[in-house]
Amino acid sequence: MFNFKEIVSVTLILFSVIDVLGSLPVIVDFRKKLGRIESEKATLAAGIIMIVFLFLGERLLSLFGVDVASFAIAGAIILFLLGMEMVLGRNIFKHDNMDVGVASIVPIAFPMIAGAATMTTLISLRSAYQIQNILVGIILNLFFVYLVLKSSNWIEKKLGQGGTDILRKIFGIILLAIAIKLFKANFSV
């Protein structure tokens, strides 16, 4: 049975973890390098990843002998490197001759939208909320992600080059902090 309170809770939790607005400078940067981003493809890929992980995540990880904490640390390292790219203005990941369709999936759909933090959160949500309410929360977030991806060109024009560069540096530092937090939360000595 659908529960409005659970749907709102799940939607807000996922919204804060996905943080597509915080990823906007990375999205704009990729769009500049590639010419465009396939918003539909990125949103669909992120949705499929999230839904598959919601149902099969723990089993998939255990199949490879990977625990959730190790998976989260691997995602944190990727987020850290993306943050370093944003702050330093250097390319760590190879972007030359990258296909727009591939770039729409990696790194936009995964790990930015449906990354380790999102997947770990989905496993946690599953233990506290009903599946149908989590699915509605995922769909609502994907709708918002699609709107942001689709309007990234318009947002960039409103901000201008200087505004985009400032946002890129600020959100690069925030992305670094999120990566470190994710790493610390899942690292045990």
N, C-alpha and C positions, 0 to 999 in steps of 0.2 A: 504494500500500500504506500502511495506517495505521501510524504510528510513535508509540508511547506517549510517548517522550521529546520529540518534536516537538510533540505535542498539549499536553503539560504546559507546554512553553516558550511556545508561542503563547498558551495560555490565560492564563498569568501575565503575559505582556507586555500583552495586551489588557485584562486586569483592572486593571493599574496605569494604563493610559492612559484607559480608560473611567471609572474611579474613581467608580462609582455611589454608594459610601458617602460620598464627599466631596461629591457632589451632593445628598445627602439633605436638607440645609436648604432648598435651592431647590425640591426636590420637595415638601417639606412646605409651603413658602410658597405654591406654586401650588395645592396641594390646598386650603389654607385659602381662597384667593381664589376658587377655582372650585367648591368643595364636594367635588369628587372628581377623580380622575385615572383615565382608562381605561388600566389597566395592560397589558391584552392588546393594545390598539391601539398604545400607545407601544412596547412590546416588539417587536411585529410590524413596525411601521414602521422601527424602528432596525435590525432584522434585515435587512429588504429593502434598506435604504440601504447597510448594510455589505456584503452579498453582491453587490449590483449594482456597488458601487464596487470591490470586490475584482476583479471580472472586467472592468469597463469604465471604471474610474476615470481612468486616464491618458488613455484615448481621449476620454472625455467632456470632460475639462479641455482637452485640445488642440483639440477641436472648437470650443470657445469662445475659444481662444487664451490660455488661462490655464495657467500652470505650477503645479506642486504647492506651491512656496514662496508664491506669491501667494494661493492658496487657503487655505493654513495661516495666513497673516497675516490674511485676512478672518475666519476662524474665531476667531483670537486676539482680534480687536477685539470680536466678539460676546461671547466669554467675559469679556473685560475689563468690558464694560458690565453683564453679569449680576453679576459680582463687585462692581461699584460699587453696584448695587441692593441687594445683600445687606449691604454694609458701611454704607452711608449710610441705608438704610431708605427710600429714595425709589424711585418707579417711573419707570424710563427707558423701558421698553417699555410700550405701551398694553395694559392688562389689562381695561378696561371692556368688558362685553358680549362677552367672549371665550368662544367655544364650547369646551366641555370636550374634545370630540374634536380640535379644532384645537390646543388647548394641550397635549394629550397628544402631538402630533406636533412642534409648534414651540412652545416651545424644548426640550421634554423628549427626544423621540426624536432630534431634530436641533436644535441642535448639542451638547446635553449628553452624550447617549449615543453617537451616531454623528456626532461632530463632526469638525472638521478634523484634530485630533490622531489620532483613531481612523482616519480615512481615509488620512492620510499613513502611519500605522503599517502599515495593510493593504497599501499599495503596497510598503513596505519588506519586510514579511513574505513577500510573494509571491516576492521575489527570493532568499529564504533557505530557505523551507519549501515542502513539497508542498501543493497546493491542498486536498486532502481533509483534511489535518491542520489547516489554517487554518480550514476550515469547521467542524470539530468544536470548535475553540477558540472560534469565534464563537458556536456554539450553546450551549456551556457557559456563556459569559459572559451570553448573553441569558437563560438560565434564572436566573442569579443576579440580573440586573437586574430580571426579573419578580418575584422574591421580595421584593426591596427595595421596588419600586413598590407591590406588593400590601400589604406590611406597614408602609407609611409612617405610616398612622394609628396603628397599635399602637406603633410606635417613638416617635412624637410624644407619645402619652399617657404612655409610660414616662419620657421626658425632661422633660415638663412645659413650660410656657411659657418659664420662665427658661432651662432647658437648651437648648431649641430656639433661643432668641434668642442665646445664647452660641455655640452651634454655627454658627448662621447667620453671625455676625460672623467667627468663626475661619475657616470654610471660604470665606467671601467673600474674605478676605485671601489664602488659599491659591489660590483661583480667579484672583485678580488676578496672583499670582506665576506661576501656570501660563500665563496669557495672555501675560505679559511674556516668559517663557522661550520660548514658542512663537513670539512675534513676533521676539525676538532671534535665535533659531536659523534663521529663514527670511528675515531682512532682510539684504540685502547692499547695501553702498554703492557 
